[in-house]
Amino acid sequence: MARPDNEGGFRLRGREMTRTETFTDAAFAFALTLLVVSIDHIPQSFDELAAAMQGIPAFGLSCALLFLFWHGHWNWSRRYGLEDFPSMVLSFVLVFAVLCYVYPMRYMTSIFTNWVTGGRLSADAQIESLAELYGIFTIYSIGFSVMCAVIIGLYWRAWRLRDMLELNAAERFVTRAEMGSWSILAGVGLAATLMGLFAPQSMWTIPGWVYLSLPVVMPVYGMVVGRRYKRLASPSS
């Protein structure tokens, strides 16, 4: 099936996959294999199988986070089709970051599912102290922030080349809106990092609490941006 020339009013300039996109996709696929429940051990008993199945929710959450960043790069590639040197460097940095991020991310999602289910799932994830919890949140948040910053950099590169790419007013708005969206995510990750490094350690200042703002902030941002885009892209405007 042929890829469309236009999607939601945005002309797709990257209809054909570039080598950079192929390389990035392969790296994300490899990262996904590192998250598989039992990559190096096939369960030999029902108890081992049941223990392996306990990791499925954490695996699913990790896959969702990987999808967030993969989809961000994929959308950027389709919209702009850039394969210049700065874009290649940024894509390589994204690959490096995701491969460094994959294990802290899996550990974090395991801790989360363990906490939410009262220890019934992801029992292999253990935290011995509040200091360790702060430490893993700091490591996780650094990776999260770096990956968001790379996506911002890719969109900034497209913005710098907006005249060469012949972006119309609606496309320029979407480009700025994407930078804003990823900046919110990066800002939350940075706030969690700073909390992990400098906040007094207590149950009320755990860095993870700041991530709970995203289910509220991101939909509100999306609604505001969506309304402005509809007004801008409407034939009467």
Secondary structure, DSSP 8 states (H G I E B T S, - for coil): ----SEETTEE-S--S--HHHHHHHHHHHHHHHHT-TTSS----SHHHHHHHHTTHHHHHHHHHHHHHHHHHHHHHHHHH---SHHHHHHHHHHHHHHHHHHHHHHHHHHHHHHHHTTTSS-TT----SHHHHHHHHHHHHHHHHHHHHHHHHHHHHHHHTTTTTT--HHHHHHHHHHHHHHHHHHHHHHHHHHHHHHS--STTS-GGGGGGGHHHHHHHHHHHHHHHHHHHHSTT-
